[in-house]
Amino acid sequence: MIRPMVRLALWGVASRKNELVRTLHEMGIFHLVASPRVTSLPDGDLHKMRVIGATLLGMLEVLSWDEWNTLDDVQLERARAGLDQLTPELVNEVERSIESFRARLGNLLQEKEALEESHRALRKSHQITSHFSGFLKEERASGNEVSLWWIVPSLQSSLLGRVRKILKKYTSVKERVSLRYHSVRVEKDVLLAVSVPPSALEEVETLFRENGAAAWRAPHVFEKKTPYASFSAVEEGLQWLPARLDEIERELSKTRKEWGPKLAALFIALDEQAEVVEVERGLTEKGELFFVEGWVPGDALSSVVSRLRERFDRDVLLSWRYPSDDEWHQVPTALSNPGPFAPFELFLKLLSPPKYSGLDPTVLVGIFFPFFSGCMVGDIGYGLFIALFGFLARRFGKSVLASHIGSILYFIAGWSIAWGIAYGEFFGDTGHRLLHMRPLWVERSAAVMPVLVFTVMLGLAHVCLGHFLGLIEGIRHRHKHLWMEKLGNLVIMSGLVLGIVIFKGWLPDKLFSVSLSAVIVGTVVLLMGGGLGGIIEYLGTVGNVLSYVRIGAIGLSSAILAMVASSFVDVLGISILGIMMALAMHLLNFVLALAGSGLHAARLHYVEFLGKFYVGGGIAYRPFGKRRSPSWKKP
């Protein structure tokens, strides 16, 4: 239901302007006609507050904190109390504190980023150097020096031959020239390590450099004078780097847990204060008076007026009126539905708000959505599990969204159990096997056609209801083409249904002329209202009605899968394997049934039903006031 709105105008003395604005903000029910966010230019302290707010959001993003739904009123009120008397000095103090905290956090994150880069480089280096670890230890023990070089594979043989010639200069005639080396192929290059006496090291290195080889280097921080020392530094780095990274991550996690809610609460409180300041600066002033205008729900008007008069007495003059027809497009839309149906307003979140002069389909969605979903699930056992999930969502969910989803699951569970009784299903045919259950209506796995015909008739009723509501909307708003098109569709559908009933022999044949006349008259009205486009619309309506077959088809597939699950016990016996296979199949079927029923029931509403009458494009009701959960971050 769309709440009636009243346009409220306030004139007050300028000396009490700030007090009035803050009172309206505390009440949280006044929707400003023109938001000062659009018209006022941020400057001075206001601009500084916006910058601080953006900084806070950036810090929360850096901390990977996004648990806005965990904030409570206690945390918010504590932050609001700290900013209650907002002065330029307080803004500067907040800015200095935030900058100090941001600097410490930035240093920690920079260190983490640098260490992660070093860790990646070390791991990559270690993957290569691990092949040379044993070789270096052996050669170091023998007193030789090891030199590592990146070379082209085709040069390896010639370079090793020339190294042997160099070694002959440093080997006595009686000794045999022995060249020890080790090489590893890395992608297109070769990393070659040669072991030479210390006296020959300089000449060998000159040889490699002159032939275009590149000396192996450890990552910058871990590079030492000798390869062996560099290898040792790499291995030591791989020991302490992960430990330091874990320490930083624990520190960040602690900071995130401790300061995330505080920073978020501070952002909200600061953003609210900035909004109040913007409103104060954006009010129209004429001499010693100021003026502000907005919308309030009609059912809350008396409480708003009495509170303002009690607090401001003659310092504020109030005037209100209901909106005229020509300004309905300016009125914000506020929804108010009975408690059981309020969670179904969730379905309209994916659409633009209905216009103030339009229809709110929430109650109809609350009636038909769980009815369709339950019809598709149609199992007592599955319904009990859906109810369990609904209870868990309401009991342990940390947001209003989770609570609403839990309430919707309760409705689906109730209809699933009701349809399960009608179909005689309890985890498929388990109820029949163990409890000798009998269907109250039909066994859908055996009576396919009656179920499919029922779902088509159900779709016909649902689609015709949508056209009827569209007809009402067309008449209300004097849209001749709209109501004629909807009326034509309804008359044609009525004529066709009457013809089918006559064809089945349920009514006398002489009434066939009435059926034919209804089709002809409906076609004429349809053409007058929508032209050829109306005919296309009618063909789409026929397709929409047939689309409801999915209710029976999905339900039938679910029933068959449930029976297949129970048959595993027949094939494998009452054994662990048989029971596990049956439970696994029931689990799979339950997930498919719950997800499929929800998605297809939603599709039937969005495409086949709401498209017949729902008109979006309304203005969302956004009262000027404190943030309310679950939309803490932004109104």
C-alpha positions in Angstrom: 0.0 0.0 0.0 1.3 3.5 -0.9 1.1 5.8 2.0 -0.8 9.1 1.4 1.6 12.0 1.5 1.1 15.6 2.7 3.0 18.6 1.5 4.2 20.5 4.6 5.6 24.0 4.5 7.3 25.7 7.4 8.1 29.4 8.0 10.3 30.2 11.0 12.4 32.9 12.5 16.0 32.8 11.3 17.4 32.7 14.9 15.9 29.2 15.4 16.8 27.9 11.9 19.5 25.5 13.0 17.4 24.2 15.9 14.5 23.5 13.5 16.7 21.7 11.0 18.2 19.5 13.7 14.7 18.7 15.1 13.6 17.6 11.6 16.7 15.5 11.3 16.0 13.8 14.7 12.4 13.1 13.6 13.6 11.5 10.4 10.3 11.7 8.5 10.5 14.9 6.5 11.3 14.4 2.8 12.8 17.7 1.4 11.3 18.9 -1.8 14.6 19.9 -3.3 17.7 18.3 -1.8 20.4 20.9 -1.0 23.0 18.3 -2.0 22.2 19.3 -5.6 22.0 23.1 -5.2 24.6 24.0 -2.6 28.3 24.3 -3.2 30.6 22.7 -0.6 33.1 25.2 0.8 35.2 25.7 3.9 34.4 23.3 6.8 31.7 21.6 4.9 34.1 20.7 2.1 36.6 19.5 4.7 33.9 17.3 6.3 33.2 15.7 2.9 36.9 15.1 2.4 37.2 13.5 5.8 34.2 11.3 4.9 35.8 10.2 1.7 39.1 9.5 3.6 37.2 7.3 6.1 35.6 5.3 3.3 38.9 4.9 1.6 40.5 3.6 4.9 37.6 1.1 5.4 38.1 -0.1 1.8 41.9 -0.5 2.5 41.1 -2.4 5.6 38.7 -4.6 3.6 35.9 -3.8 6.1 32.4 -4.0 4.7 30.3 -5.2 7.6 27.9 -2.3 7.7 25.0 -4.5 8.7 26.8 -5.3 12.0 26.7 -1.7 13.2 24.2 -1.1 16.0 22.6 2.0 17.4 24.9 2.1 20.5 28.0 2.6 18.2 26.2 5.2 16.2 24.9 7.2 19.1 28.4 7.2 20.6 29.8 8.7 17.4 27.0 11.1 17.1 27.4 12.3 20.7 31.1 13.1 19.9 30.0 15.3 17.0 26.9 16.8 18.6 28.5 20.2 19.0 30.3 20.5 15.7 32.7 23.4 15.5 35.5 24.3 13.1 38.0 23.4 15.9 36.4 19.9 16.3 36.5 19.4 12.5 40.2 20.2 12.5 40.8 17.9 15.4 39.0 15.0 13.7 40.9 15.7 10.5 44.3 15.6 12.4 43.3 12.3 14.2 42.2 10.7 10.9 45.4 11.8 9.1 47.6 10.4 11.9 45.7 7.1 11.8 45.8 7.0 8.0 49.6 7.6 8.0 50.2 4.7 10.4 47.9 2.4 8.4 49.6 3.5 5.2 53.1 2.7 6.5 51.9 -0.7 7.6 50.3 -1.5 4.3 53.4 -0.2 2.4 55.6 -2.5 4.4 53.2 -5.4 3.7 53.3 -4.6 0.0 57.1 -4.4 -0.1 57.5 -7.6 1.8 55.0 -9.4 -0.4 57.0 -8.3 -3.5 60.2 -9.4 -1.9 58.6 -12.8 -0.9 57.5 -13.4 -4.5 61.0 -12.6 -5.8 62.6 -14.8 -3.2 60.4 -17.7 -4.0 61.1 -17.3 -7.6 64.8 -17.1 -7.0 64.8 -20.0 -4.6 63.1 -22.2 -7.1 66.2 -21.8 -9.3 68.9 -21.7 -6.7 67.7 -24.8 -4.9 69.2 -26.8 -7.8 72.6 -25.4 -6.9 72.6 -25.7 -3.2 74.4 -29.0 -2.9 76.9 -28.0 -5.6 77.8 -24.8 -3.8 78.3 -26.5 -0.5 80.6 -29.1 -1.9 82.7 -26.6 -3.9 82.9 -24.2 -0.9 84.2 -27.1 1.2 86.9 -27.8 -1.4 88.1 -24.2 -1.4 87.0 -23.3 -4.9 84.9 -20.3 -5.9 81.6 -20.7 -7.8 80.5 -18.3 -10.4 76.8 -18.3 -11.8 75.9 -16.9 -15.2 72.9 -16.7 -17.4 73.9 -17.8 -20.9 72.4 -18.8 -24.3 72.2 -22.6 -24.5 74.2 -22.7 -27.7 77.2 -21.1 -26.1 77.5 -23.6 -23.2 79.9 -26.1 -24.8 82.2 -23.5 -26.2 82.4 -21.5 -23.0 83.1 -24.6 -20.9 85.9 -25.5 -23.3 87.5 -22.1 -23.0 87.2 -22.3 -19.2 89.1 -25.5 -19.3 91.9 -23.8 -21.2 92.0 -21.0 -18.6 92.2 -23.6 -15.8 95.3 -25.2 -17.4 97.2 -21.9 -16.6 96.5 -22.4 -12.9 97.1 -26.2 -12.8 100.5 -27.8 -12.5 101.8 -30.2 -15.2 101.4 -33.1 -12.9 97.7 -32.3 -12.1 94.9 -33.2 -14.4 92.6 -30.3 -15.4 89.2 -30.9 -13.7 86.3 -28.6 -14.4 83.3 -29.0 -12.2 80.1 -27.3 -13.3 76.3 -27.5 -12.9 73.6 -26.1 -15.2 69.8 -25.7 -15.2 67.6 -24.8 -18.1 65.2 -22.0 -17.2 62.7 -21.3 -20.1 64.9 -20.2 -23.0 68.2 -19.6 -21.1 70.6 -21.7 -19.1 71.9 -20.8 -15.6 75.4 -22.2 -15.5 77.5 -22.5 -12.3 81.3 -23.2 -12.7 83.7 -24.0 -9.9 87.2 -22.5 -10.3 90.2 -21.8 -8.1 90.1 -18.3 -6.5 93.1 -17.3 -8.6 91.2 -18.0 -11.9 88.0 -16.4 -10.9 88.6 -13.0 -12.3 89.7 -14.3 -15.7 86.7 -16.7 -15.9 84.3 -13.9 -15.1 85.9 -11.7 -17.8 85.4 -14.5 -20.3 81.7 -14.8 -19.5 81.1 -11.0 -19.6 82.9 -10.7 -23.0 80.6 -13.4 -24.4 77.4 -11.6 -23.4 76.6 -13.6 -20.3 74.8 -12.0 -17.4 75.8 -12.7 -13.8 73.1 -14.2 -11.6 71.9 -11.8 -8.9 69.8 -12.4 -5.8 66.9 -10.0 -5.1 68.4 -6.6 -4.2 68.1 -6.7 -0.5 69.5 -10.2 -0.3 72.4 -9.8 -2.7 75.8 -10.5 -1.1 79.4 -10.6 -2.2 79.5 -14.3 -3.1 76.8 -16.6 -4.6 77.0 -18.8 -1.5 76.3 -15.9 0.8 73.4 -14.8 -1.4 72.0 -18.3 -1.3 72.1 -18.3 2.4 70.4 -14.9 2.6 67.6 -16.1 0.3 67.0 -19.1 2.5 67.0 -16.9 5.7 64.6 -14.5 4.0 62.2 -17.3 3.2 62.2 -18.1 6.9 61.5 -14.6 8.4 59.5 -12.9 5.6 56.4 -15.1 6.0 56.6 -14.7 9.8 56.7 -10.9 9.4 53.8 -11.0 6.9 51.7 -13.1 9.3 52.5 -10.6 12.0 51.4 -7.7 9.8 48.2 -9.6 8.8 47.3 -10.3 12.4 47.9 -6.6 13.2 45.7 -5.6 10.3 43.0 -8.1 11.3 43.0 -6.7 14.8 42.9 -3.1 13.5 40.0 -4.1 11.1 38.0 -5.7 14.0 38.6 -2.9 16.5 38.6 0.2 14.3 36.4 -0.8 11.3 33.1 -0.3 13.3 34.5 2.9 14.9 35.5 4.4 11.5 32.2 3.4 9.9 30.2 4.9 12.8 32.3 8.1 12.6 31.7 8.3 8.8 28.0 8.0 9.3 27.8 10.6 12.1 30.0 13.0 10.1 28.0 12.5 6.9 24.8 13.1 8.8 26.3 16.3 10.3 27.4 17.4 6.8 23.9 16.8 5.5 22.4 18.9 8.3 24.9 21.8 7.5 24.0 21.6 3.8 20.3 21.8 4.6 20.9 24.8 6.9 22.8 26.6 4.2 20.3 25.7 1.5 17.2 27.0 3.2 15.4 30.0 1.6 15.7 33.1 3.8 13.8 36.4 3.5 14.9 38.9 6.0 14.4 37.5 9.5 12.4 34.5 8.2 13.4 31.2 6.6 11.3 28.8 4.6 11.5 25.0 4.1 9.1 22.6 2.4 8.8 18.9 2.0 6.6 15.8 2.2 5.5 13.8 5.2 3.2 10.7 5.3 -0.3 11.6 6.1 -0.6 9.2 9.0 2.3 10.9 10.7 1.2 14.5 10.1 -0.5 15.0 13.4 2.5 13.8 15.4 4.9 16.0 13.4 2.8 19.1 13.7 2.2 18.6 17.5 5.9 18.1 18.1 6.9 21.2 16.1 4.3 23.4 17.8 5.2 22.1 21.2 8.9 22.9 20.7 8.8 26.1 18.6 5.3 27.5 19.5 4.9 30.8 17.5 8.4 30.8 16.1 7.3 28.5 13.4 4.3 28.7 11.1 3.0 25.5 9.6 0.9 24.9 6.5 0.0 21.6 4.8 -2.1 20.3 2.0 -2.6 17.0 0.1 -1.0 16.9 -3.4 -3.0 17.9 -6.4 -3.4 15.6 -9.5 -1.0 17.7 -11.5 1.9 17.3 -9.0 1.5 13.5 -8.3 4.7 13.0 -10.3 6.6 15.0 -7.7 5.4 13.1 -4.7 7.8 10.5 -3.2 6.5 7.0 -2.8 6.5 5.5 0.7 5.2 1.9 1.1 3.4 0.6 4.2 2.1 -3.0 4.1 0.7 -5.2 6.8 3.4 -7.0 8.9 3.2 -10.4 7.1 3.5 -8.8 3.7 6.2 -6.2 4.4 9.1 -8.6 3.6 7.7 -8.9 0.1 8.6 -5.3 -0.6 12.0 -6.8 -1.3 10.8 -7.8 -4.8 10.2 -4.1 -5.7 13.9 -3.3 -4.8 14.9 -4.6 -8.2 12.5 -2.2 -9.9 12.1 1.6 -9.8 9.6 2.6 -7.1 5.9 2.7 -8.2 4.6 6.2 -8.9 2.6 7.8 -6.2 -0.5 7.5 -8.3 0.2 3.9 -9.2 -0.5 0.6 -7.5 1.6 -1.2 -4.9 1.7 -4.9 -5.8 3.4 -6.1 -2.6 0.3 -7.8 -1.1 -0.4 -9.6 -4.4 3.2 -10.7 -4.6 3.0 -11.9 -1.0 0.0 -14.0 -1.8 1.0 -15.5 -5.1 4.8 -15.9 -4.9 4.9 -18.4 -2.0 1.7 -20.1 -3.4 3.5 -20.8 -6.7 6.8 -21.7 -5.1 5.1 -24.1 -2.7 3.2 -25.6 -5.5 6.5 -26.4 -7.3 8.1 -27.8 -4.2 5.0 -29.7 -3.0 6.6 -31.9 -0.4 6.0 -32.0 3.3 9.6 -33.0 4.2 11.2 -30.4 2.0 8.7 -27.8 3.4 9.9 -28.6 7.0 13.5 -28.0 5.9 12.6 -24.7 4.2 10.9 -23.6 7.5 14.1 -24.5 9.3 16.2 -22.3 7.0 13.7 -19.5 7.5 14.1 -19.9 11.3 17.9 -19.8 11.0 17.8 -16.7 8.7 15.6 -14.9 11.2 17.3 -16.1 14.3 21.0 -15.7 13.3 20.8 -13.2 10.4 22.5 -9.9 11.1 20.5 -7.7 8.8 17.0 -6.8 8.0 17.4 -8.4 4.6 18.2 -11.8 6.2 15.1 -11.4 8.4 12.9 -10.7 5.4 14.2 -13.6 3.5 13.5 -15.8 6.6 9.9 -14.6 6.7 9.5 -15.3 2.9 10.8 -18.8 3.5 8.2 -19.3 6.2 5.5 -18.6 3.7 7.0 -20.9 1.0 7.4 -23.6 3.7 3.7 -23.3 4.7 2.5 -23.7 1.1 5.0 -26.5 0.4 3.6 -28.5 3.3 0.0 -27.7 2.2 0.7 -28.8 -1.4 2.7 -31.8 -0.1 -0.5 -32.9 1.7 -2.5 -32.4 -1.5 0.0 -34.5 -3.5 0.7 -37.0 -0.7 4.5 -36.4 -0.7 6.9 -36.6 2.2 10.4 -36.8 0.8 8.9 -38.2 -2.4 7.2 -41.5 -1.8 8.9 -42.1 1.5 5.7 -41.1 3.3 3.7 -43.6 1.3 6.3 -46.3 2.0 6.6 -45.7 5.7 3.4 -44.0 6.8 0.9 -45.2 4.1 0.2 -41.5 3.1 -2.4 -40.9 0.4 -2.8 -37.8 -1.6 -5.6 -35.4 -0.6 -6.0 -34.4 -4.3 -3.8 -36.2 -6.9 -0.5 -37.9 -7.1 1.2 -35.5 -9.5 3.8 -38.1 -10.7 0.8 -40.2 -12.0 -1.7 -37.5 -12.9 0.5 -35.3 -15.1 -2.3 -33.8 -17.3 -4.6 -32.7 -14.5 -1.7 -30.9 -12.8 -0.6 -29.2 -16.0 -4.1 -28.1 -16.8 -4.5 -26.8 -13.3 -1.3 -24.7 -13.6 -2.5 -23.3 -17.0 -5.8 -22.3 -15.4 -3.8 -20.8 -12.5 -1.8 -18.8 -15.0 -4.9 -17.6 -16.8 -6.3 -16.3 -13.5 -3.0 -14.6 -12.6 -2.5 -13.0 -16.0 -6.2 -11.8 -16.2 -5.8 -10.3 -12.7 -2.8 -8.4 -14.0 -4.9 -7.1 -17.0 -7.7 -6.2 -14.7 -5.4 -4.1 -12.6 -4.1 -2.5 -15.7 -7.7 -1.8 -16.8 -8.3 -0.1 -13.4 -5.1 2.0 -13.8 -6.1 3.1 -17.3 -9.5 4.2 -16.1 -8.0 6.0 -13.0 -5.6 8.0 -15.1 -7.8 8.3 -18.1 -5.5 6.5 -20.5 -8.0 5.5 -23.1 -5.7 3.3 -25.1 -4.5 1.5 -22.1 -7.8 0.5 -20.6 -9.3 -0.4 -24.0 -6.3 -2.7 -24.7 -6.6 -4.3 -21.3 -10.4 -4.7 -21.7 -10.0 -6.2 -25.1 -7.6 -8.8 -23.8 -9.9 -9.7 -20.9 -13.0 -10.0 -23.2 -11.1 -12.2 -25.7 -9.8 -14.4 -23.0 -13.2 -14.8 -21.4 -14.7 -15.7 -24.8 -12.0 -18.3 -25.4 -12.5 -19.8 -22.0 -16.2 -20.0 -22.5 -15.7 -21.6 -25.9 -13.5 -24.3 -24.3 -16.1 -25.0 -21.6 -18.8 -25.3 -24.3 -16.5 -27.6 -26.4 -16.1 -29.9 -23.3 -19.8 -30.2 -23.1 -20.1 -28.5 -19.7 -22.5 -25.8 -21.1 -25.1 -25.9 -23.9 -23.9 -25.5 -27.5 -26.3 -22.7 -28.1 -24.0 -20.5 -25.9 -21.2 -20.8 -28.5 -22.5 -17.6 -30.2 -21.9 -15.8 -27.0 -18.3 -17.0 -26.9 -17.8 -16.1 -30.6 -19.3 -12.6 -30.0 -17.1 -12.0 -27.0 -14.0 -12.8 -29.1 -15.1 -10.5 -31.9 -16.0 -7.7 -29.6 -12.8 -8.1 -27.7 -10.8 -8.0 -30.9 -12.5 -4.8 -32.0 -11.9 -3.1 -28.6 -8.3 -4.4 -28.6 -7.6 -2.9 -32.1 -9.2 0.4 -31.1 -7.0 0.6 -28.0 -3.7 -0.8 -29.2 -3.9 -1.3 -33.0 -1.8 -4.0 -34.4 0.4 -3.7 -31.4 -2.6 -4.8 -29.3 -2.8 -8.0 -31.3 0.9 -8.7 -30.6 0.2 -7.9 -27.0 -2.6 -10.5 -27.0 -0.4 -13.1 -28.5 2.1 -12.4 -25.8 -0.6 -12.8 -23.2 -1.4 -16.3 -24.6 2.3 -17.1 -24.3 2.3 -15.8 -20.8 -0.5 -18.0 -19.8 1.2 -21.1 -21.3 4.4 -20.1 -19.4 2.7 -21.2 -16.2 3.1 -24.8 -17.3 6.5 -24.5 -15.7 4.9 -24.7 -12.3 3.6 -28.2 -13.0 6.7 -29.2 -15.0 9.2 -28.2 -12.3 7.1 -29.7 -9.6 6.8 -33.0 -11.6 10.6 -33.2 -12.1 11.1 -32.6 -8.4 8.6 -35.4 -7.5 10.3 -37.8 -9.8 13.8 -37.0 -8.5 12.5 -37.6 -4.9 11.2 -41.0 -6.0 14.5 -41.8 -7.6 16.3 -40.9 -4.4 14.1 -43.4 -2.4 14.6 -46.1 -5.0 18.4 -46.3 -4.1 17.3 -48.1 -1.0 15.4 -50.6 -3.1 18.4 -51.2 -5.3 21.2 -51.1 -2.7 19.2 -52.2 0.3 19.0 -50.6 3.7 22.8 -50.2 3.9 25.1 -47.3 4.5 25.7 -46.9 0.8 22.0 -47.0 0.0 21.1 -44.5 2.7 23.9 -42.2 1.7 23.0 -42.3 -2.0 19.4 -41.6 -1.1 20.3 -38.7 1.2 22.6 -37.2 -1.4 20.0 -37.3 -4.1 17.4 -35.8 -1.8 19.8 -33.0 -0.9 20.4 -32.3 -4.6 16.7 -32.3 -5.3 16.0 -30.1 -2.4 18.5 -27.5 -3.5 17.2 -27.6 -7.1 13.6 -27.5 -5.9 14.1 -24.5 -3.6 16.3 -22.5 -6.1 14.1 -23.4 -9.1 10.8 -22.6 -7.5 12.0 -19.3 -6.2 13.6 -18.2 -9.5 10.6 -19.3 -11.7 8.0 -17.9 -9.3 9.8 -14.6 -9.4 10.0 -14.7 -13.2 6.3 -15.3 -13.5 5.7 -12.2 -11.4 8.2 -9.9 -13.1 7.4 -10.9 -16.6 3.9 -12.3 -16.8 2.2 -10.4 -14.0 3.7 -7.0 -13.1 4.2 -6.1 -16.7 0.5 -5.9 -17.2 -0.1 -3.0 -14.8 3.0 -2.0 -12.8 4.3 1.5 -13.6 7.7 2.4 -12.1 9.5 5.7 -12.3 8.4 7.0 -8.9 10.5 9.0 -6.5 11.8 7.0 -3.5 10.8 8.4 -0.2 14.1 9.5 1.5 13.4 11.3 4.7 15.9 13.8 6.0 17.2 12.1 9.1 19.6 9.7 10.7 20.7 6.6 8.9 18.6 3.5 9.5 19.8 -0.1 9.3 20.4 -1.9 6.9 21.4 1.1 4.7 24.0 2.5 7.1 26.5 3.5 4.5 24.3 5.8 2.4 20.6 6.7 2.5 
